[in-house]
Amino acid sequence: MSKVKVGIVGCGNISHVYFTNLKKYPEVDLVAAADIDLARAQQRAEEFGLEKAYTVDQLMADPEIEIVVNLTIPKAHASVCLQALEAGKHVYVEKPIVVTREEGKQVLALAAEKGLRVASAPETFLGGGIQTCRKLIDEGAIGTPISASGFMLCGGHESWHPDPEFYYQIGGGPMFDMGPYYLTAFVTLLGPIRRVTGSAVISYPERTITSEKKRGNKITVETPTHLASVLDFEGGAVGTLITSFDTKAGTSLPNIEIHGSAGTLLVPDPNGFGGSVKLRRAGGDWEEIELTHGYTDNNRGIGVADMARAIREGGQHRANGAMAYHVLEAMHGIHDASRDGKHYMMESTCERPEPMPALEKQSN
């Protein structure tokens, strides 16, 4: 297939791994870097041997670029996505797809109107760890899935992040920061969500930054920092997900466990591509499962390559906008349920993305 030409908007810290990886995937041709700070775009272009360093408007006006990779800050996700779609370009955006449900509907509606594709991180579910778990579930290794439990527990980011304030502002918090990884993994493994509820609290109304750049500065916390949620899946399984910035002493809980009628599956960290997969069949002991799929390193950008393949060959790309919006709605729904004291019924749904191709077994 002919390569799809790609430009990146947003040349901050997260962009380095995208520039590195998108230079390697055979499906794409990375041709341009853009930023509101042209000097940063020029720096990235020089670093990675790109001829084009643009302002955002210049990149949008380049007729050669087919996919815009949007790595801006979350509050700019919607505006940059809409600008790319208006310019006739497909768009891949870092998580979350946008900040509000209204923005998400607007982006998906414009893409449908224009006949363009939207994709969104996280794409870690395309890695060997979660894809191996998907294969085990689909093959019946744990029987009928009954329940799932996910835990993302930490003490917050003010101890290490140089600019941690946004994690504690509206649109931040542990659910919007890390929830996309867990919920996307859940949807991949178990299918779409029918209903959510939850309890959300602010345990510490004020935080003190202890990282060096702003050590001693105070943060007023505006969004819940500990959320316990329940998820009812359309397929019948019931899930629980706890996300927290308030567990100062750490945890011994797993990342994700899936429980079925015939066994239990220990799923690796959904913030990574590989990891350890363990299976315990009813009446047996834990066994380490050899990964059946590739992409086990930091393969950020594989979602862009997958979308490029779909553009050329047809079919649905896996990290698609419908699933990303479904995850966004679930995160908002959990907050709404806590605020309103009732269940939140999901309005959106999505399809489980197609599994990735398994590794070919070597013959002796």
N, C-alpha and C positions, 0 to 999 in steps of 0.2 A: 504494500500500500504506500501511497505517497505520504510523506510526513505532513503533519498539521503544524502550521506556524503559530507560535505562542509568544505572548508578551506578558511580563509580570508588572503589576502595579503594586507598589509598596516595597521598599528596599530596606526594611528594618531587620532586626535580629533573626526572625523566623525565616526570612527570605533566603538565607545562605544555603540551607539544606535543599530548598526548592531549586535554586539556581544550579547547585551541584548535581542533583538527581535528574533534572529535566535536560541536562546536557547529555545524559546517558541513555534515556529511553528511546528506542528506535522509532516509536510512533510519532514523536514530536520533534520540532525544530525550534529551539528557543532562540528568538532573534532580537528581543528588545527588553530593556529595563526602563521603568518609569516611576517617578515619585514626585510629590509636591515640592520636594527639595531636589532640584535638578542635579546638584552636586552629588547627592547620594546615588542617584541613578547612574551618573557618569562613573562613579567609583565601582559600582557593581558591574557595569558594562565592561570596564577595563579589566576588572578582576577575572571575569569569565569569558573574555574574548568576544564580546558582542559589539556589533557595529553601531547599534542604535541605542542611544540614551535619550529619553524623552521626558517631557512634561506629561501629565495624565492626558490632557487634551490632544497632544500630538500623537500619543499611542492610539487613542481612540480613532483618530483620523487616518491612521495607516491602513490602507485597504488590504495589505498583505496579511495582517494578523487575523487569525480566525478564532483563537481562544484567548481571552483575558484571564489571567490568574490574579485574583483579588486578594492581596495580603495586607490590606489596610487594617486599621483598628476597628473593632466591632461596630462602633457607632457610624462609621463611614461605609460599612458593607453594602447597605441598601443603595445609597446614592451612586456608588461606583458600579454596582451590578446593573442598575437601571441605565446608567450612562453607556455601559458596554452593550447592553441589549439594544438600546436605541441606535447605537452605531452599527448594528447588524452582526455582533460578535457573540459567540458562545462564552459562558463565564463559569469559572471554577473559583469558589470563594472559601477562605478559611472559616473555621467554626467560630460562633454559630452562624448559620446562613445569613441571618439579619438579627436585629435586636427584638423587634416586635412582631406579633402575628399579622398586623395590618401591613407592615413592610413586606413580610414574606408572601402574602397573598398578591401584593402588587407586583413583586418580582416574578412569581410564577405565572401570573396572568399575562404580563408583557412578553415573557418567553414563549408562551403558547401562541399569542397573537402573532409574533414574529417568526414562529417556526424554529426557534433556537433552543439550545440546551443549557440547563443550569445544573451544576454539580457543586457539592460542598464537602469539606472535611467534617468529621474525621474520616480518613480512608484507611485507618489502621485495621479495620475489619477485613480488608483485602489481604492481610498478611497471613503467614502460615499458621500462626497460633489459633486465631478464631476460625479460619477456614477449616482447619483440622477438626475443631469442635463441631462446626456445622456439618461436616461429613459424618461424624459419629452419630449426631442426633438424627440426621436424615436416614442413616442406615439402621436405626433402631437400637443403638448400643445401650441407651438408658431407658428404652421403652417409650411410653407416652410421657412427654414433659408435663410435670405437675406444678413445679414451683422454681423460682429463680431468686437468688439473693446477690446483691451487689453492695460493695462497701468501698467508699473513697473517703478515707479519714486522715486528716493531717492537722497540723497546728496553725496553718495559715502561711502566707507568703511574705510577711513583713520582715522575716528574719534573713531572707536571702535575695529577694527581688529589689533592684535598685529603685524602682518606681511602683510600689505596690498599691497605691491609693485606689486605682480603678477596680481592683478585686473586691472592694468593699462599697462600691457605688452601685446605683440602680443599673441592672444589666450585668452585674458581676455576681460574686458569691460562688460557693462551691458547685451549685447546680449548673449555672451557666458556664462556669469555667471548665468543669470536668464531666458534668452530666452528659454532654454529647457523646463522649467515648463509650460510656456505660449503656446509655439508651440505644445507641446505634448498634452496639454488640447484641443487646437484647432483641432488637427487631430483626437483626440478621439471623439469630439463632431460633427465635420463637415466633416471629411475625409481628404484625401491627398491634397497637394498644387500643383497647376499647374504652377504658375508664381509669382515672387516677384519683388518688386522694393523698393527703399528707399533712404533716405538722412542721412548721418552720419557725425558728427562733433566732434572735440575736443574743448570743450568750455574753458577749463583751461589747458594750456600746462604743467603746473607744479602744483603739489599738495604738501601741507605740512601735515605731519603726526601729529595728535594731540592725538592719543592713547598713553598710558604711556610708553610702551616698547621702542618706537623709536620717542618719541615726538620731534618735530622740524626738523626731517629729511625731505629732499625734494624728491619727486618722479617726474621723467620726464615721462609724459604721452605718450605712444606709439600707443594707439589704440583708436578709437572713443568712446566717453563716452555719447553721446546722439544720438539715432537712431530713426527715424520715418519711418515706413515701411508699405507697402501695400501688401496684400497677396490675390491672386486669387485662390480660391479652385476649384478643379475639379468638384465638385457638383454645382457650380454656385455662391456660396456666396462670398462676398468680405470682407476681414478683414483688420483691421489696428492694428498695434502694436507699441507702443512707449516704449522704454527702455532707462533709463537715470540714470547716476550718478551725474547729474548736477542740479537737482532741490533742491536747498539748503533749501528752505522754506517749502518743503513738498507739498502735493497735497490733493484734495478732490475727485479725480476721482475714479471710481470703479476699481476692478481688471480686470474683464471680463464681458462684456454684449454681449448677443446674441440677435439679432433682427430678428423676423420672420414676416410672412404675417398675423399672428393672435395674436402676443404677443411678449413680451420681457422677457428675462431670465437673472437674475443677478447671476453670477457664483462666488463661493467663491475663495479665494486666492489659486492659483494652486500650491503654495509652501507648502500647508497643505493638510491633508487628509479629514478633515471635513468641518466645516464652515456653514454659513447661505446661504440658497438658496431661492431666491425670484422670484416670477412670477407675471407678470402683463399681463392679457389677454386684447385684444382690447376692449375698452369701460369700463374696470374695474379698480380696485385699486390694489395696490401691495398686495400680500399675501405671507406669510411665508410658505414654503413647508417643511413638515416633511421629514427627510432623509429616503430614502427607502433602503439604503445599509449600511453595516457595515464598519469596519476599518476606524474609524473617529479620532483615536488618532495618535500619531507619529508611524506609522507602517512601517517605513523603514525596508526593508528586505522582505516585502510581495511579491515583484517581484521575489525574489529568491525562495520563497516557491511555487509561481505559476509556475515557470519554473521546479521545482522539480516534481510537480504534472504532468506536461506535459511530462517529461521524463519517468515517470512510466506508465502513462495512455494514452499517445499519444495526438495528437492535437497540436495547436500552443500556445505557451506561450504569454502572453499579452504584456509585456514590451520588445518586440522583437527587434532584431538588425536592421531589415529593417526599422521599424518606427524611431528608434534612428538615423539611417543614414539619413533618409529623413529630419528629423529635423536639423541635422548637415548641410546638403546641403543647406537648406533654410537660415540658419544663415549666412553661407558664401555667399550665393547668394545676400542677402541684402547688405552686405558690398561691394560685387562686383558691384552691381547695382549703388550704390552711387559713387564708384570710376570711373566707366565707363560711367555714365550718361545714362543708358538704363535699360530696363527690363532684368531680368535673368529668363530664361526658365528652369524649373526644369527637370533634367534628370531622377531622381528616382521617385518612387511612393511607396505606401504601402497600406495595408488594414487597415481599422478601427479595432482595437482589439475587440475581443468579450467582451460584457458587463460582469461584475461580477454578481454572483447570488444575487438576492434581498433578503432582510430579510424576513423571514416567518412571516406573521401576526398572532398575538396571538388571538385565538378564545375566546369568553366570556363563 
